[in-house]
C-alpha cells in the first residue's frame, strides 16, 4: 500500500493561501453580482488621505511579485529551482536536455497562444464597451484564485498541454503573475500598467534563467527535482501527473518523459 503524502509546512502554507484566495474571490464575486456600484466605490474611494483599498491591494500584489523576483524559502521549489544554489547535478546527456527543452518550449508556446486568445476576447469586449473596467478587475481576481487552484488542486495546462509531473517540474511555473495581470494591459493608468509590467519582469527573469541554465529545470539533470528530494509535497491534493500508459513515474524513462 502506498503511504499517504504528509502535510508539510509548505503544503500547509499554500493550503491556507488557497483558502484565502477562494474566500476573497467569492466575496468579491458576490459583491460584483449584487452590490456592484457600492463595491466599486468601496474599493476605489479613498478612506484615509488619498489611499483606497485598491492601493493596498496593489501594494500586496506588487510585494508578491517582488518576492518572486528574489526567491526565498517561503516559496516552493517550483520557483526556487531557478537558482544555482538549488542545482544538484546528475549525470546527463546534453542532447537529451536539448530535446527536453525544445519539447517544453513547443508546449509553452501552445499555452501562451491559448492564453492570449482568451485575454484577447476580453480585451475586445472591453475596448468595444461591452464590458467595463470593473469587469476586468473581476477577471483579475478570478485569475488570482485560479493561480493557487492550479498549484494545489487542478491545472488544465499541466493536464492537457505541458504534461509535467508536478509543479516542482513545471516549465512555466512562474508565468502565473503574467497570466494573472494580463487583463490590466487594456486599462490605462499607472497602477494597472505597473502591475502588468512588473509581471513581465518576473516572466522575463524566469525565461532568461531558463534559457541560460535549462539544466536547473529538468529532473533528468537536477536531482533536487526528484520526488525523493522534495520537501514541499504540494501534490497531496493534486496528485502528480502520470502518463496514462504507466502506473507510476518510476516506470517512465527520461526519453519517454520527453515524449509526453
Residue frames as qw, qx, qy, qz and C-alpha x, y, z in Angstrom:
[[0.000, 0.887, 0.461, 0.000, 0.00, 0.00, 0.00],
 [0.392, 0.508, -0.037, 0.766, 1.30, 3.46, -0.88],
 [0.325, -0.449, -0.475, 0.684, 1.93, 5.81, 2.00],
 [0.115, 0.909, 0.393, 0.078, -0.07, 9.00, 2.06],
 [0.410, 0.490, -0.089, 0.764, 1.68, 12.25, 1.30],
 [0.399, -0.528, -0.500, 0.559, 2.26, 14.12, 4.54],
 [0.061, 0.948, 0.239, 0.201, 1.13, 17.69, 5.03],
 [0.631, 0.033, -0.149, 0.761, 4.44, 19.56, 5.05],
 [0.156, -0.615, -0.244, 0.734, 4.85, 23.14, 6.35],
 [0.004, 0.191, -0.457, -0.869, 4.98, 24.31, 2.70],
 [0.155, -0.378, -0.832, -0.376, 1.77, 22.45, 1.89],
 [0.206, -0.667, -0.617, 0.363, 0.01, 23.99, 4.90],
 [0.121, -0.478, 0.038, 0.869, 1.22, 27.45, 3.91],
 [0.113, 0.047, -0.608, -0.784, -0.04, 27.07, 0.35],
 [0.167, -0.463, -0.866, -0.092, -3.27, 25.41, 1.51],
 [0.118, -0.682, -0.447, 0.567, -4.15, 28.46, 3.62],
 [0.003, -0.355, 0.317, 0.880, -3.26, 30.67, 0.68],
 [0.104, -0.214, -0.838, -0.491, -5.65, 28.61, -1.44],
 [0.165, -0.632, -0.737, 0.174, -8.48, 29.01, 1.05],
 [0.133, -0.598, -0.156, 0.775, -7.74, 32.71, 1.41],
 [0.029, 0.193, -0.502, -0.843, -7.80, 33.36, -2.32],
 [0.146, -0.386, -0.852, -0.323, -11.01, 31.39, -2.79],
 [0.172, -0.669, -0.583, 0.427, -12.63, 33.34, 0.05],
 [0.067, -0.482, 0.101, 0.868, -11.52, 36.65, -1.49],
 [0.071, -0.037, -0.707, -0.703, -12.86, 35.62, -4.89],
 [0.162, -0.523, -0.834, -0.075, -16.23, 34.52, -3.50],
 [0.144, -0.662, -0.386, 0.626, -16.63, 37.75, -1.51],
 [0.012, -0.393, 0.306, 0.867, -15.68, 39.94, -4.46],
 [0.071, -0.156, -0.824, -0.540, -17.85, 37.93, -6.86],
 [0.114, -0.627, -0.756, 0.151, -20.93, 38.22, -4.66],
 [0.071, -0.671, -0.148, 0.723, -20.41, 41.98, -4.34],
 [0.043, -0.210, 0.591, 0.778, -19.83, 42.12, -8.10],
 [0.074, -0.354, -0.867, -0.342, -23.17, 40.39, -8.74],
 [0.242, -0.709, -0.662, 0.008, -25.39, 42.13, -6.20],
 [0.256, -0.899, -0.144, 0.325, -23.71, 45.36, -5.00],
 [0.727, 0.327, 0.169, 0.580, -21.51, 46.31, -7.92],
 [0.142, 0.812, 0.032, 0.565, -21.72, 50.11, -7.67],
 [0.571, -0.793, 0.121, -0.172, -21.35, 50.15, -3.88],
 [0.894, -0.246, 0.190, 0.324, -18.48, 47.70, -4.02],
 [0.606, 0.526, 0.099, 0.589, -16.70, 49.68, -6.75],
 [0.105, -0.869, 0.075, -0.477, -16.91, 52.82, -4.61],
 [0.778, -0.613, 0.139, -0.002, -15.69, 50.90, -1.55],
 [0.877, 0.013, 0.164, 0.452, -12.62, 49.64, -3.39],
 [0.530, 0.442, 0.159, 0.706, -11.63, 52.83, -5.21],
 [0.167, -0.894, -0.095, -0.406, -12.78, 55.70, -2.95],
 [0.347, 0.391, -0.574, 0.630, -10.05, 56.99, -0.57],
 [0.638, -0.634, -0.430, -0.081, -10.68, 56.30, 3.13],
 [0.552, -0.722, 0.005, 0.417, -7.54, 57.93, 4.57],
 [0.172, -0.551, 0.387, 0.719, -5.62, 60.74, 2.89],
 [0.570, 0.469, -0.334, -0.586, -5.69, 59.62, -0.76],
 [0.017, 0.245, -0.969, -0.037, -5.32, 55.90, -0.05],
 [0.789, -0.003, -0.075, -0.609, -8.06, 53.43, -1.02],
 [0.845, -0.165, 0.501, -0.094, -8.44, 49.67, -0.63],
 [0.815, 0.575, 0.009, 0.072, -7.33, 49.39, -4.24],
 [0.208, 0.821, -0.477, 0.236, -3.97, 50.97, -3.37],
 [0.564, -0.480, 0.632, -0.228, -3.49, 48.47, -0.55],
 [0.912, 0.198, 0.356, -0.050, -4.30, 45.56, -2.89],
 [0.597, 0.764, -0.211, 0.125, -1.89, 46.99, -5.46],
 [0.112, -0.749, 0.609, -0.235, 0.87, 47.06, -2.85],
 [0.767, -0.212, 0.581, -0.171, 0.14, 43.45, -1.86],
 [0.870, 0.467, 0.156, 0.012, 0.22, 42.30, -5.48],
 [0.375, 0.824, -0.381, 0.188, 3.50, 44.13, -6.07],
 [0.405, -0.613, 0.640, -0.224, 5.02, 42.59, -2.94],
 [0.893, 0.044, 0.437, -0.099, 4.02, 39.09, -4.07],
 [0.767, 0.628, -0.027, 0.130, 5.74, 39.64, -7.41],
 [0.074, 0.847, -0.480, 0.218, 8.87, 41.15, -5.87],
 [0.601, -0.452, 0.644, -0.143, 9.45, 38.08, -3.68],
 [0.902, 0.298, 0.309, 0.044, 9.27, 36.01, -6.87],
 [0.479, 0.819, -0.253, 0.189, 11.98, 38.16, -8.42],
 [0.072, 0.578, -0.707, 0.401, 14.09, 37.47, -5.32],
 [0.797, -0.215, -0.517, -0.226, 13.08, 33.90, -4.29],
 [0.211, -0.509, 0.642, -0.533, 13.18, 32.90, -0.62],
 [0.045, 0.053, -0.985, 0.155, 12.45, 29.82, 1.47],
 [0.428, 0.302, 0.541, -0.658, 8.75, 30.73, 1.73],
 [0.631, 0.476, -0.248, -0.560, 8.31, 29.94, -1.97],
 [0.947, 0.032, 0.310, -0.071, 8.02, 26.40, -3.30],
 [0.527, -0.344, 0.602, 0.490, 10.94, 24.69, -5.02],
 [0.558, 0.611, 0.529, 0.190, 8.95, 25.02, -8.26],
 [0.211, 0.968, 0.014, 0.132, 10.20, 28.61, -8.35],
 [0.423, -0.807, 0.395, 0.119, 13.41, 28.35, -6.32],
 [0.871, 0.041, 0.399, 0.283, 14.85, 25.74, -8.69],
 [0.506, 0.825, 0.053, 0.245, 15.90, 28.58, -10.98],
 [0.199, -0.902, 0.373, -0.088, 18.70, 29.49, -8.55],
 [0.548, 0.502, -0.657, 0.126, 22.14, 27.90, -8.80],
 [0.229, -0.414, 0.720, -0.508, 22.18, 27.06, -5.08],
 [0.760, 0.036, 0.463, -0.455, 19.36, 24.54, -5.63],
 [0.753, 0.488, -0.375, -0.232, 21.03, 22.77, -8.55],
 [0.622, -0.412, 0.666, -0.010, 22.27, 19.27, -7.69],
 [0.459, 0.538, -0.534, -0.463, 23.78, 17.96, -10.89],
 [0.889, 0.017, 0.451, -0.081, 23.14, 14.47, -12.21],
 [0.299, -0.228, 0.729, 0.572, 24.99, 12.69, -14.99],
 [0.557, 0.625, 0.430, -0.337, 23.00, 13.61, -18.08],
 [0.541, 0.228, 0.544, 0.599, 23.23, 13.75, -21.85],
 [0.004, 0.408, -0.016, -0.913, 23.30, 17.26, -23.30],
 [0.192, -0.070, -0.691, -0.694, 21.39, 16.07, -26.37],
 [0.267, -0.497, -0.825, 0.022, 18.59, 14.70, -24.18],
 [0.145, -0.553, -0.361, 0.737, 18.48, 18.01, -22.32],
 [0.072, 0.224, -0.350, -0.907, 18.22, 19.87, -25.62],
 [0.248, -0.270, -0.818, -0.443, 15.38, 17.62, -26.78],
 [0.245, -0.564, -0.706, 0.352, 13.60, 18.18, -23.47],
 [0.077, -0.466, -0.106, 0.875, 13.99, 21.95, -23.73],
 [0.145, 0.043, -0.568, -0.809, 12.70, 22.01, -27.31],
 [0.276, -0.413, -0.848, -0.184, 9.67, 19.92, -26.34],
 [0.225, -0.597, -0.549, 0.540, 8.87, 22.10, -23.33],
 [0.031, -0.331, 0.129, 0.934, 9.27, 25.27, -25.40],
 [0.199, -0.184, -0.715, -0.644, 6.80, 24.00, -28.01],
 [0.321, -0.552, -0.768, 0.056, 4.28, 23.23, -25.29],
 [0.220, -0.502, -0.309, 0.777, 4.90, 26.59, -23.61],
 [0.062, 0.086, -0.378, -0.920, 4.12, 28.37, -26.88],
 [0.292, -0.398, -0.787, -0.371, 0.80, 26.49, -27.02],
 [0.319, -0.596, -0.598, 0.431, -0.04, 27.68, -23.51],
 [0.140, -0.373, -0.008, 0.917, 0.90, 31.26, -24.36],
 [0.135, -0.109, -0.593, -0.787, -1.17, 31.23, -27.55],
 [0.327, -0.523, -0.776, -0.131, -4.24, 29.83, -25.80],
 [0.299, -0.578, -0.446, 0.615, -3.90, 32.42, -23.02],
 [0.064, -0.233, 0.197, 0.950, -3.53, 35.33, -25.43],
 [0.211, -0.311, -0.713, -0.593, -6.65, 34.20, -27.27],
 [0.348, -0.606, -0.693, 0.178, -8.64, 34.09, -24.03],
 [0.250, -0.561, -0.212, 0.760, -7.43, 37.51, -22.92],
 [0.074, -0.009, 0.462, 0.884, -7.84, 38.87, -26.42],
 [0.197, -0.546, -0.745, -0.330, -11.56, 38.10, -26.29],
 [0.336, -0.737, -0.456, 0.369, -11.97, 40.05, -23.04],
 [0.297, -0.347, 0.130, 0.880, -9.80, 42.84, -24.42],
 [0.012, -0.253, -0.602, -0.757, -12.01, 43.24, -27.48],
 [0.294, -0.673, -0.673, -0.085, -15.12, 43.22, -25.29],
 [0.371, -0.644, -0.259, 0.616, -13.62, 45.95, -23.11],
 [0.222, -0.221, 0.304, 0.900, -12.38, 48.12, -25.96],
 [0.122, -0.339, -0.652, -0.667, -15.78, 47.92, -27.69],
 [0.311, -0.264, 0.232, -0.883, -17.60, 48.90, -24.50],
 [0.706, -0.236, -0.588, -0.317, -19.39, 45.60, -23.93],
 [0.723, -0.494, -0.392, 0.283, -17.72, 45.21, -20.53],
 [0.052, -0.950, 0.107, -0.290, -16.19, 47.83, -18.26],
 [0.214, 0.613, -0.636, 0.416, -13.15, 48.29, -16.04],
 [0.590, -0.365, 0.521, -0.497, -14.84, 46.70, -13.05],
 [0.966, 0.161, 0.031, -0.200, -15.41, 43.56, -15.13],
 [0.654, 0.540, -0.462, 0.259, -11.72, 43.32, -15.99],
 [0.124, -0.541, 0.642, -0.528, -10.75, 43.71, -12.33],
 [0.844, -0.141, 0.313, -0.413, -13.21, 40.93, -11.51],
 [0.898, 0.374, -0.231, 0.017, -11.37, 38.82, -14.08],
 [0.284, 0.609, -0.604, 0.429, -8.05, 39.59, -12.36],
 [0.514, -0.389, 0.553, -0.528, -9.49, 38.45, -9.02],
 [0.957, 0.118, 0.078, -0.253, -10.72, 35.27, -10.68],
 [0.718, 0.509, -0.419, 0.223, -7.25, 34.63, -12.10],
 [0.111, -0.617, 0.587, -0.512, -5.81, 35.38, -8.64],
 [0.771, -0.218, 0.455, -0.389, -7.80, 32.47, -7.21],
 [0.933, 0.343, -0.054, -0.097, -7.18, 30.20, -10.19],
 [0.339, 0.702, -0.583, 0.229, -3.42, 30.65, -9.84],
 [0.305, -0.410, 0.758, -0.405, -3.45, 28.86, -6.48],
 [0.870, 0.127, 0.294, -0.374, -6.06, 26.33, -7.64],
 [0.756, 0.556, -0.344, -0.034, -3.71, 25.32, -10.46],
 [0.146, 0.572, -0.735, 0.333, -0.91, 24.75, -7.95],
 [0.329, -0.231, 0.756, -0.517, -2.91, 22.89, -5.33],
 [0.674, 0.219, 0.542, -0.451, -5.94, 21.26, -6.97],
 [0.708, 0.417, 0.541, 0.179, -6.07, 21.09, -10.77],
 [0.042, -0.638, 0.316, 0.701, -4.12, 22.69, -13.61],
 [0.777, 0.542, 0.267, -0.175, -5.56, 22.37, -17.14],
 [0.365, 0.817, -0.436, -0.099, -2.25, 23.40, -18.68],
 [0.279, -0.470, 0.834, -0.076, -0.40, 20.64, -16.86],
 [0.668, 0.142, 0.698, -0.217, -3.01, 18.00, -17.70],
 [0.691, 0.619, 0.359, -0.100, -3.73, 18.87, -21.32],
 [0.480, 0.856, -0.176, 0.076, -0.63, 20.61, -22.68],
 [0.018, -0.789, 0.591, -0.164, 2.56, 20.55, -20.59],
 [0.948, -0.057, -0.306, -0.066, 2.27, 17.02, -19.14],
 [0.204, 0.547, -0.636, 0.504, 4.84, 17.81, -16.46],
 [0.485, -0.172, -0.827, 0.225, 4.94, 15.57, -13.42],
 [0.353, -0.730, -0.499, 0.305, 4.17, 18.29, -10.87],
 [0.048, 0.996, 0.058, 0.057, 4.61, 22.00, -10.18],
 [0.541, -0.670, 0.375, 0.342, 8.18, 21.46, -9.00],
 [0.542, -0.033, 0.645, 0.537, 8.96, 20.19, -12.52],
 [0.388, 0.799, 0.452, -0.082, 6.82, 22.80, -14.29],
 [0.528, 0.234, 0.269, 0.771, 8.43, 24.68, -17.21],
 [0.005, -0.574, -0.255, -0.778, 6.02, 27.64, -16.89],
 [0.436, -0.527, -0.640, 0.350, 5.53, 27.80, -13.12],
 [0.234, -0.482, -0.208, 0.818, 6.45, 31.48, -12.83],
 [0.019, 0.285, 0.523, 0.803, 4.15, 32.55, -15.63],
 [0.174, -0.595, -0.767, 0.164, 1.34, 32.89, -13.10],
 [0.104, -0.633, -0.239, 0.729, 1.66, 36.62, -12.46],
 [0.025, 0.177, -0.509, -0.842, 1.84, 37.46, -16.15],
 [0.179, -0.367, -0.841, -0.353, -1.34, 35.47, -16.68],
 [0.209, -0.601, -0.649, 0.417, -2.98, 36.97, -13.60],
 [0.056, -0.697, -0.130, 0.703, -2.38, 40.59, -14.51],
 [0.309, 0.102, 0.637, 0.699, -2.55, 40.35, -18.29],
 [0.085, 0.759, 0.616, 0.191, -6.05, 41.94, -18.40],
 [0.250, -0.807, -0.165, 0.509, -4.63, 45.13, -16.86],
 [0.391, -0.103, 0.437, 0.803, -2.81, 45.96, -20.11],
 [0.089, 0.577, 0.632, 0.509, -6.15, 47.11, -21.55],
 [0.284, -0.883, -0.367, 0.062, -6.76, 49.62, -18.74],
 [0.368, 0.647, -0.159, 0.649, -4.98, 52.97, -18.81],
 [0.493, -0.822, 0.076, -0.275, -3.33, 54.13, -15.61],
 [0.091, 0.666, -0.691, 0.266, -0.17, 53.82, -13.55],
 [0.563, -0.303, 0.671, -0.375, -1.46, 51.17, -11.14],
 [0.908, 0.271, 0.240, -0.210, -2.88, 48.82, -13.78],
 [0.684, 0.658, -0.300, 0.092, 0.10, 49.10, -16.10],
 [0.084, -0.675, 0.674, -0.287, 2.64, 48.86, -13.27],
 [0.776, -0.151, 0.555, -0.257, 1.12, 45.50, -12.28],
 [0.883, 0.459, 0.083, -0.056, 1.34, 44.25, -15.84],
 [0.481, 0.749, -0.409, 0.201, 4.90, 45.42, -16.48],
 [0.348, -0.575, 0.681, -0.291, 6.15, 44.10, -13.12],
 [0.884, 0.058, 0.427, -0.182, 4.58, 40.76, -14.03],
 [0.753, 0.640, -0.143, 0.056, 6.50, 40.96, -17.32],
 [0.033, 0.754, -0.612, 0.237, 9.72, 41.47, -15.35],
 [0.678, -0.280, 0.633, -0.247, 9.00, 38.29, -13.37],
 [0.892, 0.378, 0.231, -0.094, 8.31, 36.44, -16.62],
 [0.529, 0.775, -0.324, 0.118, 11.41, 37.76, -18.41],
 [0.238, -0.660, 0.674, -0.231, 13.67, 36.91, -15.46],
 [0.807, -0.057, 0.556, -0.189, 12.28, 33.36, -15.43],
 [0.831, 0.545, 0.107, -0.009, 12.68, 32.93, -19.18],
 [0.267, 0.829, -0.472, 0.134, 16.18, 34.36, -19.19],
 [0.432, -0.501, 0.723, -0.201, 17.26, 31.94, -16.46],
 [0.865, 0.172, 0.447, -0.150, 15.59, 29.04, -18.23],
 [0.691, 0.713, -0.116, 0.025, 17.37, 29.90, -21.47],
 [0.136, 0.778, -0.574, 0.214, 20.76, 30.29, -19.80],
 [0.119, -0.334, 0.884, -0.304, 20.50, 27.33, -17.40],
 [0.752, -0.054, -0.335, -0.565, 17.93, 24.78, -18.63],
 [0.544, 0.095, -0.809, 0.200, 19.68, 22.03, -16.66],
 [0.094, -0.085, 0.614, -0.779, 18.25, 23.51, -13.45],
 [0.590, 0.087, 0.090, -0.797, 14.69, 22.92, -14.69],
 [0.780, 0.162, -0.514, -0.320, 14.86, 19.26, -15.71],
 [0.800, -0.455, 0.325, -0.219, 14.65, 16.34, -13.29],
 [0.949, 0.253, -0.026, 0.184, 16.93, 14.41, -15.64],
 [0.544, 0.498, -0.270, 0.619, 19.78, 16.80, -14.84],
 [0.149, -0.514, 0.380, -0.754, 18.83, 18.27, -11.46],
 [0.412, -0.153, -0.880, 0.179, 18.47, 15.77, -8.62],
 [0.103, 0.083, 0.458, -0.879, 16.76, 18.40, -6.48],
 [0.551, 0.081, -0.183, -0.810, 13.63, 17.90, -8.60],
 [0.412, -0.026, -0.907, -0.084, 13.34, 14.18, -7.80],
 [0.636, -0.552, -0.320, -0.434, 10.34, 13.14, -5.70],
 [0.795, -0.289, -0.411, 0.340, 12.67, 11.64, -3.10],
 [0.412, 0.033, -0.203, 0.888, 14.28, 15.07, -2.58],
 [0.178, -0.579, -0.322, -0.727, 11.03, 17.04, -2.48],
 [0.198, -0.178, -0.666, 0.697, 10.29, 18.77, 0.83],
 [0.306, -0.010, -0.043, -0.951, 7.24, 20.69, -0.39],
 [0.065, 0.240, 0.968, -0.020, 4.88, 17.80, -1.20],
 [0.344, 0.243, 0.080, -0.903, 2.25, 20.07, -2.71],
 [0.447, 0.058, -0.725, -0.521, 0.84, 17.05, -4.55],
 [0.155, 0.075, 0.861, -0.478, -1.20, 15.91, -1.52],
 [0.526, 0.492, 0.402, -0.566, -4.45, 17.06, -3.19],
 [0.653, 0.668, -0.199, -0.295, -3.40, 17.32, -6.84],
 [0.869, -0.201, 0.403, 0.206, -1.61, 14.06, -7.47],
 [0.185, -0.529, 0.570, 0.601, 1.46, 14.04, -9.68],
 [0.716, 0.507, -0.129, -0.463, 0.62, 13.71, -13.38],
 [0.501, -0.251, 0.806, 0.188, 1.39, 10.23, -14.70],
 [0.364, 0.278, -0.598, -0.658, 1.16, 9.35, -18.42],
 [0.823, -0.033, 0.076, -0.562, -1.80, 7.02, -18.98],
 [0.864, 0.245, -0.436, -0.065, 0.27, 4.07, -20.16],
 [0.397, 0.300, -0.700, 0.512, 2.29, 3.98, -16.90],
 [0.598, -0.580, -0.552, 0.025, 1.40, 3.09, -13.32],
 [0.457, -0.819, -0.057, 0.343, 3.92, 5.46, -11.73],
 [0.263, 0.920, -0.285, -0.054, 6.77, 7.79, -12.63],
 [0.541, -0.501, 0.662, 0.130, 9.19, 5.04, -11.64],
 [0.735, 0.274, 0.600, 0.159, 8.20, 3.34, -14.90],
 [0.436, 0.893, 0.112, 0.006, 8.89, 6.43, -17.03],
 [0.724, -0.069, 0.133, 0.673, 12.34, 6.78, -18.56],
 [0.124, -0.577, 0.043, 0.806, 13.82, 10.17, -19.40],
 [0.029, -0.026, 0.668, 0.743, 13.23, 9.60, -23.13],
 [0.122, -0.525, -0.817, -0.205, 9.60, 8.64, -22.56],
 [0.162, -0.687, -0.408, 0.579, 9.11, 11.63, -20.29],
 [0.079, -0.378, 0.284, 0.878, 10.23, 13.94, -23.12],
 [0.038, -0.193, -0.797, -0.571, 7.66, 12.39, -25.45],
 [0.087, -0.610, -0.763, 0.195, 4.66, 13.27, -23.26]]
